[in-house]
Amino acid sequence: MTTIFDGTPTYPGISGDRARVTSVEGRVLVRAIDMQAEEAVTIALTPMQAAELAGAIIACAAKAKEYPNA
């Protein structure tokens, strides 16, 4: 893992996957690690894009909570 993510919180996923978020030089970086495939991807977003993504995650989480078997 790159040093920019050292010390940032880790968000564990359902199947062992992990995600981390940090900001560097005005960008929001999201790193997702697929533990089974042993692959990682980092995406860089503007603060506006990151806020829109966060809003979409919240909306989807609310929907999944409301309809857990959908």
Secondary structure, DSSP 8 states (H G I E B T S, - for coil): --GGGTTS-EEE-TTS-EEEEEEETTEEEEEEEETTTTEEEEEEE-HHHHHHHHHHHHHHHHHHHH-TT-
